[in-house]
Amino acid sequence: MKQSKKIRILMVEDHPLYRVGLRMALSYSGLDCAVVGEAESVSQAVTFIKDHPNEIDLILLDYYLADGTGMDVLKVSKQVCPQVKVLLVTGEEGNPNMPIMREAGLNGFTTKDVTPQGLATTIRSIFRGEDVFNKESLPEEEEDPLVDPLTEREMEIIRLCALGKSSKQIAEELFISDRTVEGHKRKVFQKIGCNTTTEMVNYAFLNGLV
């Protein structure tokens, strides 16, 4: 199936921080998509699905939720809007319920350590009708190297920011000025396409830089 418009996504994930990270992963992935809704529980997801059955193309689904499991969301989605694709984004590869979920209409799965490009690859494969349950069947991820690679000093700055240190603290630790630290951060922002320290740190975590 060729996707000719933005893929409209409902994220069902009970951890707020991971929802932020998932949004960022999508924004960096190059996938033409838009997050149209977020839910942190089965009840919230079911309500959104029933209220917006024709406004969702894909559900990114966590398995363990506070008031149930992803299976509960999957069943409702396939009853209310069977055309919607459902991708399980899980922290474990060996979920024993995978065969049951697949029988119920699950379209694929990926693990939470997937890169932004890997997530995009998986989603595109789902919309082409390909099997994405077996990792070996996925097309190889496209390389997305930085045009201007990060320097060792810039990586050091990123790691210290990830530890929650301020520019002043980093300057004291590296024996450089606050202005120099800020200069390094600005260069990193330009290289990875972000605007804030928080976005920089999230990018670093999502891409295994820290």
SULLIN-V965163 format. One record per backbone hydrogen bond with DSSP energy under -1.0 kcal/mol. CO is the residue of the C=O (numbers start at 1). NH is the residue of the N-H. If there is no record, write none. Layout:
BEGIN
co	nh
CO	NH
CO	NH
END
This chain:
BEGIN
co	nh
7	34
8	57
8	58
9	36
9	37
10	60
11	39
12	62
15	19
16	20
17	21
18	22
19	23
20	24
21	25
22	26
23	27
24	28
31	33
32	7
34	9
37	11
39	13
41	45
42	46
43	47
44	48
45	49
46	50
47	51
48	52
52	55
57	85
58	10
59	87
60	12
61	89
63	70
65	68
68	65
69	72
69	73
70	74
71	75
72	76
73	77
74	78
75	79
76	80
77	81
81	84
85	59
86	107
87	61
88	110
90	112
95	98
97	101
98	102
99	103
100	104
101	106
102	105
108	88
110	90
111	114
115	119
116	120
117	121
118	122
119	123
120	124
121	125
122	126
123	127
125	130
126	129
132	109
134	137
135	138
151	155
152	156
153	157
154	158
155	159
156	160
157	161
158	162
160	165
161	164
166	170
167	171
168	172
169	173
170	174
171	176
177	181
178	182
179	183
180	184
181	185
182	186
183	187
184	188
185	189
186	190
187	191
188	192
189	193
189	194
196	200
197	201
198	202
199	203
200	204
201	205
202	206
203	207
204	209
205	208
END
